[in-house]
Amino acid sequence: MRTVPMSETVKNAFLAEKSYQKEAGLKCTAEVNGFSNFVFISQNGKPRSSIDVNMAIKRIVNNCNKKALSSKDNPIIIPHITCHTFRHNFATRLFESGVEAKVIQSYFGHSDISTTMNTYTDFFPEMKSKNIVAIDQFLTPDFTPKLTPIKT
């Protein structure tokens, strides 16, 4: 078990969902491994599974892609994604934002930092340039960055 901090925006979204459920007369009726009062539940009060979430994401992506294909010359098609894609994306965004790898590891509950780094972060070419600028600024504090793209 671990404690994971959440932003005020996420907290407010959870509270809004619980408020909606109360107004709609929905109540969690399940207990799983001693836990109850789940935030995301079905109409019958059971916790939502990753399968439920993935099916909902698939419906949304399919609808968006159909709309894009029917209304644009150069449509942007959303690739296949799952709820796990959001976890992967979140880890990558944390890493890009400068959050320390050990902090990300604790958020995700990994016992080994290599799991966090190798599985949940992507490398982006822009990061090479950003890191070179950071090194130059460290070595010469009055350095003004001038990046020139190089094809490799």
C-alpha positions in Angstrom: 0.0 0.0 0.0 1.3 3.5 -0.8 0.1 7.1 -0.6 0.0 8.9 -3.9 -0.6 12.7 -3.9 -3.2 14.1 -6.2 -3.7 17.6 -7.6 -6.7 19.7 -6.5 -8.1 19.3 -10.0 -8.2 15.5 -9.7 -9.5 15.7 -6.1 -12.4 18.0 -7.3 -13.1 15.6 -10.2 -13.4 12.7 -7.7 -15.6 14.7 -5.4 -17.8 15.7 -8.3 -18.2 12.0 -9.3 -19.2 11.1 -5.8 -21.7 13.9 -5.7 -23.2 12.8 -9.0 -23.5 9.2 -7.6 -25.2 10.5 -4.5 -27.7 12.5 -6.6 -28.3 9.5 -8.9 -28.8 7.2 -6.0 -25.8 5.1 -6.8 -23.8 3.4 -4.1 -20.8 1.1 -4.1 -22.0 -2.4 -3.1 -18.7 -4.3 -3.4 -15.8 -5.0 -1.2 -12.5 -6.1 -2.8 -9.6 -7.2 -0.6 -11.1 -5.2 2.3 -11.6 -2.1 0.3 -15.0 -0.5 -0.5 -16.5 2.8 -1.4 -14.9 2.8 -4.9 -15.0 6.0 -6.9 -15.9 4.6 -10.3 -18.8 2.2 -10.2 -21.3 0.7 -12.6 -25.1 1.2 -12.3 -25.3 -1.9 -10.1 -22.7 -0.5 -7.6 -19.8 -2.7 -8.7 -16.3 -1.2 -9.3 -15.4 -0.5 -12.9 -12.7 -2.8 -14.3 -10.0 -1.9 -16.8 -11.9 -3.8 -19.4 -14.9 -1.4 -18.9 -12.6 1.6 -19.2 -10.8 0.2 -22.3 -14.1 -0.4 -24.0 -15.2 3.2 -23.3 -11.9 4.6 -24.6 -12.3 2.4 -27.7 -15.8 3.8 -28.3 -14.6 7.4 -27.9 -11.6 6.9 -30.2 -13.7 5.2 -32.9 -16.3 8.0 -32.8 -13.6 10.6 -33.0 -11.9 8.8 -35.9 -15.2 8.4 -37.8 -15.9 12.1 -37.4 -12.4 13.1 -38.4 -12.5 10.9 -41.5 -15.9 12.3 -42.6 -15.1 15.9 -42.2 -11.4 16.6 -43.1 -9.1 16.3 -46.1 -6.1 15.4 -43.8 -7.8 13.8 -40.8 -5.8 13.2 -37.6 -6.5 9.7 -36.6 -6.2 8.7 -32.9 -4.2 5.4 -32.5 -5.4 2.5 -30.4 -5.0 3.4 -26.7 -5.9 1.8 -23.4 -6.1 3.0 -19.8 -2.5 1.8 -19.4 -1.5 4.3 -22.2 -2.5 7.1 -19.8 -0.3 5.6 -17.1 2.6 5.4 -19.5 1.9 9.0 -20.8 1.7 10.4 -17.2 5.1 8.9 -16.3 6.7 10.4 -19.4 5.1 13.8 -18.8 6.4 13.7 -15.2 9.9 12.9 -16.4 9.8 15.6 -19.0 8.6 18.1 -16.4 11.7 17.5 -14.3 10.2 15.3 -11.6 13.0 13.1 -10.2 13.0 9.5 -11.3 12.9 8.2 -7.7 9.7 10.3 -7.0 8.1 8.8 -10.2 9.1 5.4 -9.0 7.4 5.9 -5.7 4.2 7.2 -7.4 4.0 4.1 -9.6 5.0 1.6 -6.8 7.9 0.1 -8.6 10.5 -1.7 -6.5 13.2 -1.2 -9.1 14.0 2.1 -10.7 14.8 0.4 -14.0 11.1 -0.6 -14.3 10.1 3.1 -14.1 12.8 4.3 -16.5 12.7 1.5 -19.1 8.9 0.8 -19.2 7.2 4.1 -18.4 9.3 6.8 -19.9 9.9 7.6 -23.6 12.8 9.4 -25.0 12.0 12.4 -27.1 14.6 14.0 -29.5 13.8 17.5 -28.1 15.2 16.3 -24.7 18.6 16.0 -26.3 18.6 19.7 -27.2 17.2 20.8 -23.9 19.8 18.8 -22.0 22.7 20.2 -24.1 21.4 23.7 -23.4 21.3 23.0 -19.7 24.9 21.7 -19.8 26.0 24.8 -21.6 24.2 27.1 -19.2 25.9 25.2 -16.3 29.3 25.5 -17.8 29.0 29.1 -19.0 26.3 31.0 -17.0 26.2 33.9 -19.5 25.5 31.5 -22.4 22.6 32.4 -24.7 21.2 29.2 -26.3 21.1 29.0 -30.0 20.0 25.6 -31.2 20.6 24.5 -34.8 18.8 21.4 -35.9 21.1 18.7 -37.1 19.9 15.7 -39.2 21.3 12.4 -38.0 
